[in-house]
Amino acid sequence: MKKVPMDDPELLSLIGKNLHDQLFEEVEILDEMGHALDTEKLLKGEQTVVYFGSAMTNFGVQIFLDDFLDLGRAPAERSSSIGTIDPAREEFSGFVFKLQANMDPRHRDRLAFIRIVSGRYERGMKVLHSRLGARQISLNQAQKLFADDRESVQIAFPGDIVGLNNPGLFSIGDTIYSGSEKVVFP
């Protein structure tokens, strides 16, 4: 495939008058409706990036994935009862931000969705539950979900979200952590 700039006189002969006219009309619409990317506004949630493409024909997918990696945020620091928690902190910490029940019609399941703030989740690790008086619990069956697919998680890192089986231990806002200092996220 040959790339041809829009101002190249050869473009008209390559794509024909109809496609040429359509291309220039659509570019004019984009020029009028679109705005230059302002990364600061994007990160503040004041601007949204729009991509045009098709996963079926693999058109624009690589550009989207590359930009997603470039523009995506790294895990952020979070305020806690012991001060700001940096994602690079060795001790594990995370908080429950969502509860969901009956996701699988064959089971009466309940999941607590945890955002990992620091440290590293490893299957079978033991953590402390801040609301339950630093009660120790084992995290044996974390899952990652995408649409109807569930996958067991062995390892997860700051910024990741995992679903934990919830036999009634978790409420929204609960903090789980490891280490000797009790951590509570507001």
C-alpha positions in Angstrom: 0.0 0.0 0.0 1.4 3.4 -1.0 0.8 6.5 1.2 0.0 9.6 -0.7 -0.3 13.0 0.8 -3.7 14.8 0.3 -2.0 17.7 -1.5 -0.4 15.3 -4.1 -1.8 15.9 -7.6 -1.5 12.1 -8.2 -4.2 11.4 -5.5 -7.1 12.3 -7.8 -6.0 9.8 -10.5 -5.3 7.1 -7.9 -8.7 7.1 -6.2 -11.1 8.7 -8.7 -13.2 11.9 -8.5 -16.0 10.4 -6.2 -13.6 9.1 -3.5 -11.5 12.2 -3.8 -14.5 14.5 -3.2 -15.7 12.3 -0.3 -12.3 12.3 1.3 -11.9 16.1 1.1 -15.5 16.6 2.5 -14.9 14.3 5.4 -11.6 15.9 6.2 -13.2 19.3 6.2 -15.9 18.0 8.6 -13.1 16.7 10.9 -11.2 20.0 10.7 -14.4 21.9 11.7 -15.6 19.5 14.4 -12.4 18.2 15.8 -9.9 19.9 18.2 -6.2 19.4 18.5 -5.3 16.9 21.2 -4.5 18.6 24.5 -3.0 15.8 26.8 -3.6 17.9 29.9 -7.3 18.3 29.1 -7.5 14.6 28.3 -6.0 13.5 31.6 -8.4 15.9 33.4 -11.4 14.3 31.6 -12.2 17.6 29.8 -11.4 16.1 26.3 -12.0 12.8 24.7 -10.0 11.1 21.9 -12.1 9.7 19.1 -10.7 6.9 16.9 -12.0 5.7 13.5 -11.3 2.1 12.6 -12.5 -1.4 12.3 -11.3 -4.4 14.3 -12.8 -6.7 11.6 -10.5 -5.3 8.9 -7.7 -4.3 11.3 -8.0 -0.7 10.2 -6.8 1.8 12.8 -6.3 -0.9 15.5 -2.6 -0.5 15.9 -2.8 3.3 16.1 -5.4 3.0 18.8 -3.4 0.5 20.8 -0.2 2.5 20.5 -2.0 5.7 21.6 -3.8 3.8 24.4 -0.4 2.9 25.8 1.1 6.4 25.3 -1.9 8.3 26.7 -3.0 5.9 29.5 -2.4 6.9 33.0 0.0 5.1 35.3 -1.4 4.0 38.7 -1.9 7.0 40.9 -1.0 7.7 44.5 -3.9 7.6 46.9 -4.5 9.3 50.2 -4.9 7.0 53.2 -5.1 6.9 57.0 -1.2 6.7 57.1 -0.6 9.3 54.4 -0.2 9.1 50.7 0.3 5.5 49.3 2.6 5.3 46.3 2.0 2.5 43.8 5.7 1.5 44.2 5.2 0.7 47.9 6.1 -2.9 48.6 3.2 -3.7 51.0 -0.1 -4.7 49.3 -3.1 -2.4 49.6 -6.4 -2.1 47.7 -10.0 -1.0 48.2 -13.4 -2.3 47.3 -15.2 0.0 44.8 -18.0 -2.2 43.5 -20.0 -5.2 44.6 -21.9 -7.4 42.1 -24.2 -10.4 42.6 -25.7 -13.1 40.4 -23.4 -12.5 37.5 -23.5 -16.2 36.6 -27.0 -17.6 36.4 -25.8 -21.1 37.2 -24.4 -19.9 40.6 -25.4 -17.6 43.3 -22.1 -15.7 43.1 -21.1 -12.4 44.7 -18.0 -10.5 43.7 -16.2 -7.6 45.3 -14.2 -5.6 42.8 -10.8 -4.4 44.3 -8.5 -1.8 42.8 -5.0 -2.6 43.7 -3.2 0.5 45.0 0.2 -0.8 46.0 2.2 -4.0 46.2 1.5 -7.1 44.3 -1.5 -9.5 44.5 -0.5 -13.2 44.5 -3.0 -16.0 44.6 -3.3 -17.4 48.1 -1.8 -14.4 49.8 -3.0 -13.4 53.2 -4.2 -9.8 53.9 -5.8 -7.8 56.6 -9.3 -6.4 56.4 -9.4 -2.9 58.0 -13.1 -2.7 58.7 -13.2 -6.1 60.4 -10.6 -5.1 63.0 -7.6 -6.2 60.9 -9.0 -9.7 60.5 -6.8 -11.9 58.3 -8.3 -13.3 55.1 -6.9 -15.4 52.3 -7.2 -14.2 48.7 -7.5 -17.5 46.9 -9.8 -17.0 43.9 -9.3 -13.6 42.3 -10.8 -13.3 38.8 -10.5 -10.9 35.9 -13.6 -10.4 34.0 -14.3 -9.2 30.4 -17.9 -9.4 29.2 -18.9 -13.0 29.9 -15.4 -14.3 30.2 -13.8 -15.1 33.6 -10.2 -15.9 34.1 -8.3 -16.8 37.3 -5.7 -14.3 38.3 -2.4 -15.5 39.7 -0.6 -12.1 39.9 -1.9 -8.5 39.7 -0.2 -5.1 40.1 -1.1 -1.5 41.1 -3.8 -0.2 38.9 -5.3 -3.6 38.2 -8.8 -4.5 39.1 -9.6 -8.0 40.4 -12.9 -9.6 41.4 -12.8 -11.5 44.7 -15.4 -14.0 45.8 -17.4 -12.3 48.4 -19.1 -14.5 51.1 -20.3 -11.3 52.8 -17.0 -10.0 54.1 -16.7 -7.0 51.8 -18.6 -3.7 51.6 -17.9 -0.8 49.2 -15.1 1.3 50.6 -13.4 -1.6 52.5 -9.6 -1.6 52.5 -7.4 -4.7 52.4 -3.7 -4.5 53.1 -0.5 -6.3 54.2 2.2 -5.1 56.5 2.2 -3.9 60.1 0.6 -0.5 59.6 -3.2 -0.4 59.3 -4.3 1.2 56.0 -7.7 2.7 55.4 -8.6 4.5 52.1 -11.2 7.2 52.5 
